[in-house]
């Protein structure tokens, strides 16, 4: 079974102003001393953030139990500090310049990136999927590129910035475009070309380490995974699980095609159906499509990875579901994904839910939404009261780079 892991980031917020609350150090120190979480909770760039880097999972049910348990734990910590906590792409309001976690690395990034940091107040969701080799990872990157704008449209959850409606579903995506690398990566011939080209960028524009490569999908440099980075932090555990299921299925299909057709399926399988994504989408078109997705979300048209034109977003979501039917059947996730996609199309993205809460009640409306979503039970959770130490009857494993490897059996 192809394994996966999840990185979720959380904002602590002043409940009256929705400004970031710089309490993450105290929360992190307490959680780090707890054997259930110690190896999986990390400080983040902002002094108002913590990150949960999960153990390695085989199933969505395992992931659901962990995500829900950690969210409830971090919500309890927020209550102890009289603040609220939310899994969102940007804080609804923000200072002119953020408080940064006190580490040498983060202070160096501030010096290198200068004024860009003023707006770098954001949280993302990252999904790691196991790959058999870096060559398989490059094949997967090439295969998923055409779908990245649609995934961006499905995961927008940052419509508010500095107390105002931006008009964008993912303002975080817009902010990230200022960095040296952002958006959809180019297509690569093989792993050697990928490694050469990313190393060639080092030293330019503040890119002093490979960990700062911010493409929407990239290969990990410390674990054998492909990492999806296009999503804003998601309101609920269910929202996160849907993204993880889709990312895993996309990689599984790409690995299957690589093993069947070789490094370039477009050559080995020239008769592409009208519904199949075009692997040669030009980078400038994907860049424009990503900004369009950040703006429009699922309302109206979205980028069609087969035709390269705009098509109704809801139709494309259903096509993505059909595209992934076989790997979702293999993982046992097809019915759950069908339900979660139906809920997404009915209730809207996190951004649309935030805007509805804002329009109904302003800050109070957001506060109620964040309180309800941070602790919501996941659809596939086996027990709403389950704790991390009971995950599948075993304690959480160690960090990815020291414990069980995220893997793919193809």
Secondary structure, DSSP 8 states (H G I E B T S, - for coil): ---EEEEEEEEEE-TTT--B---HHHHHHHHHTSTTTTTTEEE-SBTTEEEEE---BSSHHHHHHHHHHHHHHHHHHHHHTT-EEE--SB-SS--SS--B-S-HHHHHHHHHHGGGGGG--B-EEEEEEE-SSHHHHHHHHHHHGGGHHHHHHHS--B-EETTEE-S-SBHHHHHHTTSSS-SS----SSHHHHHHHHHHHTTSTT--SGGG---SEEE-SSSSEEEEEEEE--SSHHHHHHHHHHHHHHHHHHHHHHHHH-S-HHHHT----TTS--TT--HHHHHHHHHHHHHHTTSSEEE-TTTSSEEEHHHHHHHHHHHTHHHHHHHT-HHHHHHHHHHHHHH--HHHHHHHHHHHHHHHHHHHHHHHHHT---TT-S-TT--GGGGGGS-----TTTSS------
